[in-house]
Amino acid sequence: MTSVVIDHRNKTVLAGFVIMIIFALVPFAQVQVQAREIHREQTEHGTIIVEEVATGLSYPWAMVFLPDGSALITEREGRLRLMAPDGSLSAGLSGVPEVYASGQGGLLDIALDPDFGSNRRVYLSYAEPRSQGENATAVARAVLDDSNKWLSNVEVIFQQQPSYSGNKHFGSRLVFAPDGNLFVTLGERSSLRDEAQNLGNHLGTVVRIAPDGSVPDDNPFVGQDGVMPEIWSYGHRNPQGAALNPESGELWLHEHGPRGGDEVNIPEAGKNYGWPVITHGQEYFGGEIGVGTEKEGMEQPIHYWVPSIAPSGMAFYTGDAVDEWQGDIFVGALAGRLLVRLDREDDRITGEERMLEDLGERIRDVSMGPDGMIYLLTDASSGRVLRLRPGA
C-alpha cells in the first residue's frame, strides 16, 4: 500500500535474532537500575525476587530496550515515554500518531528496526481513528532523534481493513523476522468474529509486511483474487503476545479465547487456526461456539488454557541467571493476575508453572532486558515496570 505521511509540524521487538543484530551494531550499555524489592517467592527452580524499577505509568502496554540501556514504553492513552537506565521516566515524547484511546484501543506495541543502530527507526502499532467514528489497527514507523525526545518522519505503513466502530480486539504485537520482514498480529474486533474466516479482510489474522509496508513476494496468498496479500495466517481471535523462537526463528503467538480457550500457536504460512469455527472456549453467557474443538483443515493449538488466564505479552527466556529456564516461554496474564512459565521442548509445551499469583498484578507485557533479566509491565492506572532476578 502507499505510505501515508503524517506532518506533525502543524499539530500541538524485539526478540531472538533481531536482538542479536542490534547487539552486533551497538553494544548495550550496562543497565544500572535503581530498584527496590517488593516480593519474593519460591519457584520450581529456586527463589525469585521481584523488584520495582519504575512507577507512575498509565496503563503501559509495551516496552523495548534501546542500545544505551534505556527503554521506550507505550501507554495506552497515546503517550510514549522513555525510561532511563536508572529507572527514571521522561514526559511523553512528541511526534506520536493520534490514537483512538477507548476500551482496548490506544497506543499498543513498539519494536525497533533490525538496523536501528544506523537508521534510528521505531515501529508503533495502535488503534487508529478513522472517518465516521470508526477505527482499526495501524502500524507507523518513525525516526527517533539522537536525544530520545521526539519522533520525526512518521509514516503509516499498514492500515487494517475494514475499520469498525467498536473498541475491542485490536491485537496487536510487532515482531521482526530474521529475514527483515515484520509480523503484525491483528484482532477480529469481537463483534465481527465470523470475518476471521474471510480472507478478503485483515480481521483475525497475522500479516507479514516489509519494513516499508509493501507485501513480500513470497507471502502465501499473493496474487489470489479477493484475498488480502498481507495475510500470513488467519482464524485468530485476539493475539496479544508474540515472539520469535530464538532457536528456529519461527514466530510463536498466543491469543485470547472467550470463556476459556486461550491458545498458544506457531502460525505457519497460509494456515487456518480455526476461530470461531473451532475453539476450546465457550460463549461468555454459556453455550458452545462453532462446531467443537476440531475440524479438518484447521490447526490445533500447541497449548491452551481452560479456564482463561487472559494472556498478554510473551518472551522466550534467553538469559543465564536461571539455567533451567533456558528456552522456556514467559507469558503475562491479565484476568489471571500472574506470570506463567511454559516448559518447552522443541515445538511442544511440556509443563507449566504459575508464578507471582500472590503479587496480584495484571501483567500486560513481558520482555527480556539487556541485563538478562525478565521485565514486566503491570496494567493499571498507576502501572509499574518490574524486574525478576534470582535470589541468593
Secondary structure as GFF3:
##gff-version 3
##sequence-region A 1 392
A	DSSP	beta_strand	4	5	.	.	.	ID=ss1
A	DSSP	three_ten_helix	8	10	.	.	.	ID=ss2
A	DSSP	alpha_helix	17	25	.	.	.	ID=ss3
A	DSSP	beta_strand	36	43	.	.	.	ID=ss4
A	DSSP	beta_strand	46	57	.	.	.	ID=ss5
A	DSSP	beta_strand	60	65	.	.	.	ID=ss6
A	DSSP	beta_strand	71	75	.	.	.	ID=ss7
A	DSSP	beta_strand	79	83	.	.	.	ID=ss8
A	DSSP	beta_strand	89	92	.	.	.	ID=ss9
A	DSSP	beta_strand	107	112	.	.	.	ID=ss10
A	DSSP	alpha_helix	116	119	.	.	.	ID=ss11
A	DSSP	beta_strand	121	129	.	.	.	ID=ss12
A	DSSP	three_ten_helix	131	133	.	.	.	ID=ss13
A	DSSP	beta_strand	135	144	.	.	.	ID=ss14
A	DSSP	beta_strand	151	159	.	.	.	ID=ss15
A	DSSP	beta_strand	174	176	.	.	.	ID=ss16
A	DSSP	beta_strand	182	185	.	.	.	ID=ss17
A	DSSP	three_ten_helix	193	197	.	.	.	ID=ss18
A	DSSP	beta_strand	205	209	.	.	.	ID=ss19
A	DSSP	beta_strand	231	234	.	.	.	ID=ss20
A	DSSP	beta_strand	239	244	.	.	.	ID=ss21
A	DSSP	beta_strand	251	255	.	.	.	ID=ss22
A	DSSP	beta_strand	262	265	.	.	.	ID=ss23
A	DSSP	beta_strand	303	305	.	.	.	ID=ss24
A	DSSP	beta_strand	311	316	.	.	.	ID=ss25
A	DSSP	three_ten_helix	323	325	.	.	.	ID=ss26
A	DSSP	beta_strand	329	333	.	.	.	ID=ss27
A	DSSP	beta_strand	338	345	.	.	.	ID=ss28
A	DSSP	beta_strand	348	355	.	.	.	ID=ss29
A	DSSP	three_ten_helix	357	359	.	.	.	ID=ss30
A	DSSP	beta_strand	363	368	.	.	.	ID=ss31
A	DSSP	beta_strand	374	378	.	.	.	ID=ss32
A	DSSP	beta_strand	383	390	.	.	.	ID=ss33
###
